[in-house]
Amino acid sequence: MFYGHYCGAWIIKVLEPKIPLWVLMVAVQFIDFIFCLFILFDIEEVRITRGFTKSNDLELIYIPYTHSLIAVIGWSILYGVWYKISRYDGGNRAAFLVGLAVLSHWFEDLLVHKEDLPLTFYDTQTKYGFGLWNIPIVHYPLEFLLFFGSYYYYVKNTEVHPSKIQITRYTDKGFNNSNYIQSSRDDQASKWVKILLIYSLCTYIPSELISAPENCKLLVIIMLILYVIMAILAHRLDKVRVTRHNNRISDKLKLLNE
């Protein structure tokens, strides 16, 4: 799974507005961040095998340190602890949700991967995966719905930042039509949303663009660049949109801090 991983970031941002969106965008792809680095330093191994699945040609040969369940749990705890001791707000609830965002990566991968996901570091022969990459008619709609369904949820539960309202009114002070001003604010906010969507879709890189198996490192470099761009754009988006105050689900989750 590629851009479908971002569904967790959109949803958790609504549940806990204090978490920066860029932190969540990194969290849901944190496993692949580490995976890319481990491939570059030859700690783990992948290769491009034409026709490995009907949707993806990337064959995961040896990935126990990033894509085994026990490893992902460890990375989730580490990322949650980092958030807890950082300067960001939200307390235990936010740290828990950030860790959960990291953990979600493995279970989403489980849906689409062929049987190449181990449970532990040691038993790398027993692997799991439901193989939806081999059923494109299911896989593509599923990933599409995960991303755009969660994105719609995010948009419906966020609004333009008040500071952007003031800037727009100052810029358009010659107009008295409040509807026009509202439209201008929405356009300004949606600009970054649209860019985020484009880059999310671009994280799904067809392996056919890579000419030979030895270029796996080029592939992971491209992936890293796109993930970083997503985080930067998410940071910009956070300055434009804020979560609405009447968020009942978010209020209920405050119990985790008690």
Secondary structure, DSSP 8 states (H G I E B T S, - for coil): --GGGGHHHHHHHHH-TTS-HHHHHHHHTHHHHHHHHHHHTTSSEEEE-TTSSSS--EEEEE-HHHHSHHHHHHHHHHHHHHHHHSS-S-HHHHHHHHHHHHHHHHHHHHHHS-S-EESSSS--SSEE---GGG-HHHHHHHHHHHHHHHHHHHHHTEEE-HHHHHHHHHHTTT---HHHHHHHHHHHHHHHHHHHHHHHHHTS--GGGS-SGGGHHHHHHHHHHHHHHHHHHHHHHHTTEEE-S--HHHHHGGGGG-
